[in-house]
Amino acid sequence: MEFIKDIATLEALYGTPGAPSIRKVARQLTPLYRKWIMASRLCILSTVGPEGVDGSPRGDDGSVVLELNPGTLALPDWRGNNRLDSLRNIVQDPRVSLMFLVPGSNNVVRVNGNAQLTDDDDLRARFEKNGKRPATVILIEVSEVYTQCARALIRAGTWSGRDETDGLPSVGEILSEMTSGEEGGAQYDQEWGARAAKTMW
């Protein structure tokens, strides 16, 4: 098997990108890009660092990010599993990418930029819910905003409403497998919902 080692060989396999794919790129939020992003309750945050790369889903019960100005987005870091993979990467390498999704739309809006992490009290207070605040907020300086081609989500039938979870292992089962039965299992799965409800924010 041969591998592609240079950009010229890669580009020869695909050809020239169409003009719309280049012209749709903005350097900050425009009115229509803003409308799309503010409608998104879910984004995928991608980061890179010395220990590797990370892709992390981020969700909220309203807009997943807050616009501070057309070139800056704020993403709260709500309670999770405390692995901190994305946050560790941001502290060491500011490059980030976000993919914003809206249920029912096969389009995706992407944001590339540089991020910093802050525990500023005033900013954290802007996200307060049920008396709780995020431990930190990710500030993203936007360098590019653009739409992603819809073909991938169309091919996958992402919003078709099908339930394809039959036969999938639960998190408890996976955890039991990874710990030789020391953790996880059916009881873990049964109790997870109640635990999550207490620590959602």
Residue pairs with C-beta under 8 A, 6 or more apart in sequence:
4 10
4 13
21 149
24 146
24 147
25 144
25 145
25 146
26 33
26 144
26 145
26 146
27 71
27 142
27 143
27 144
27 145
28 70
28 71
28 142
28 145
29 37
29 67
29 70
29 71
29 142
29 145
30 70
30 145
33 109
33 145
34 67
34 70
36 100
36 102
36 107
36 109
37 63
37 65
37 67
37 73
37 100
37 109
37 111
37 145
38 63
38 65
38 67
39 63
39 102
40 63
40 64
40 65
40 100
40 101
40 102
40 109
41 59
41 60
41 61
41 62
41 63
41 64
41 102
42 57
42 58
42 59
42 64
42 100
42 101
42 102
43 57
43 58
43 59
43 64
43 65
43 75
43 98
43 99
43 100
43 101
44 55
44 56
44 57
44 58
44 98
44 99
44 101
45 55
45 56
45 57
45 58
45 75
45 86
45 96
45 97
45 98
45 138
46 53
46 54
46 55
46 56
46 96
46 97
46 98
46 99
47 53
47 54
47 56
47 85
47 86
47 89
47 90
47 93
47 95
47 96
47 115
48 54
48 89
48 93
48 95
49 88
49 89
49 90
49 92
49 93
50 92
50 93
51 88
51 89
53 89
54 85
54 86
54 89
56 85
56 86
58 64
58 75
60 76
60 78
64 75
64 100
65 73
65 74
65 75
65 98
65 140
66 73
66 74
66 75
66 76
66 126
66 127
67 73
67 74
68 74
68 139
70 142
71 141
71 142
72 139
72 140
72 141
72 142
73 98
73 111
73 139
73 140
73 142
74 123
74 126
74 137
74 138
74 139
74 140
75 98
75 137
75 138
75 140
76 124
76 127
76 134
76 137
76 138
77 87
77 117
77 134
77 135
77 136
77 137
77 138
78 134
78 200
78 201
79 134
79 135
79 199
79 200
79 201
87 117
87 136
87 138
90 96
90 115
90 116
90 117
90 138
91 117
94 114
94 115
94 116
95 112
95 114
95 115
96 112
96 113
96 114
96 115
96 138
96 140
97 110
97 111
97 112
97 113
98 110
98 111
98 112
98 140
99 108
99 109
99 110
99 148
100 108
100 109
100 110
100 111
101 108
103 159
104 159
105 159
106 150
106 153
106 154
106 158
106 159
107 147
107 148
107 150
107 153
108 147
108 148
108 150
108 153
109 145
109 146
109 147
109 148
110 144
110 145
110 146
110 147
110 148
111 140
111 142
111 144
111 145
112 142
112 143
112 144
113 140
113 141
113 142
113 143
113 144
114 140
114 141
114 143
115 138
115 139
115 140
115 141
116 138
116 139
116 141
117 136
117 137
117 138
117 139
118 136
118 137
118 139
119 135
119 136
119 137
120 137
123 137
124 133
124 134
124 135
124 136
124 137
125 133
127 133
127 134
127 137
129 201
130 201
132 201
153 159
169 177
170 189
171 184
171 188
171 189
171 192
172 184
172 185
172 186
172 187
172 188
172 189
172 192
173 184
173 185
173 189
174 184
175 183
175 184
175 185
175 188
176 183
176 184
176 185
176 188
177 184
178 184
